[in-house]
Amino acid sequence: MLNPALLSLALAATFAPAAHAACLTDLEAAALVANYMAKTPAANPEGLSREDGECSRAKVNKFLAQQMGATQVGYKAGLTNPAVQKRFNTDAPVWGQLYASMLLDDGATVDAKFGARPLFEADMLVRIRSANINRAKTPEQVLQNIDQVIPFIELPDLVVAAPPKLNGAAIAAINVGARLGVLGAPMAVQQTAAFSDALRDMVVVVKGDGVEIDKGKGSDVLEHPLNAVVWLVQDLGSQGVKLKKGDLISLGSFSKLLPPKPGLKVEVEYQGLPGNPVVKVNFR
């Protein structure tokens, strides 16, 4: 059930003037979150600058935290794959916040209509081992400050009425579409050059009902997936935010954004990592 204060703001926003090119107002942010919770398309944030997108993200997360139980567990780095950047007419990553209630166990069964604009993609999480991560400037330095690599099928929700019109700033404003994700078995990190190379060179295969439907490489994410953490450290740091021990970081997409369908069984295999780990989700 929606928080009454959020509902009141959202109803007020329904009758407010159309959005203009600036940070979303509290009313507009509340309306977006009300749509998110109802799984109905929201109005597109339009004409936002990068700063507007960041300001809007903060307001959206203020309301999201009220609805999600306020337990933030980490961050989502988005638009870290050049192919996905091209789709959204941007040339830089963005980030959003992850909440505990978004994370599901391996093999979870999820409604195909889990959001207003539901999609799925092959992703990966890492867990921060030390606050020293905030000084990391290379994948090798990141590797020294994480203790788990976790297979991850992200289930984003682009939430707006017209997703093709989204750009980088608008993606930031909608918290990078964070909705749900399915975690595989954590892998202990090997702090070796060979393990770093395996992350870069792995082939990530997406199968639907046992048939390959897409694949990508570790290097598709900023030439090395741990560069997503390097970027995130720098961007958060510029805003006075630090990563902390235990934070989970979603690195970005190793596949296309794909549509879920009722009855579809999806698995993602990380070929080239020790044991070729797999994570699965089922749609109903």
Secondary structure as UniProt FT lines:
FT   HELIX           4..14
FT   HELIX           26..38
FT   HELIX           50..68
FT   STRAND          72..78
FT   HELIX           82..87
FT   TURN            88..89
FT   STRAND          94..99
FT   HELIX           100..102
FT   STRAND          103..105
FT   TURN            106..107
FT   STRAND          108..110
FT   TURN            112..113
FT   STRAND          120..128
FT   HELIX           131..135
FT   HELIX           139..143
FT   TURN            144..145
FT   STRAND          146..155
FT   HELIX           163..165
FT   HELIX           168..173
FT   HELIX           175..177
FT   STRAND          180..183
FT   STRAND          187..188
FT   HELIX           193..201
FT   STRAND          203..208
FT   TURN            209..210
FT   STRAND          211..217
FT   HELIX           218..220
FT   TURN            221..223
FT   TURN            225..226
FT   HELIX           227..238
FT   TURN            239..240
FT   TURN            245..246
FT   STRAND          248..250
FT   TURN            262..263
FT   STRAND          265..271
FT   TURN            274..275
FT   STRAND          278..283
//
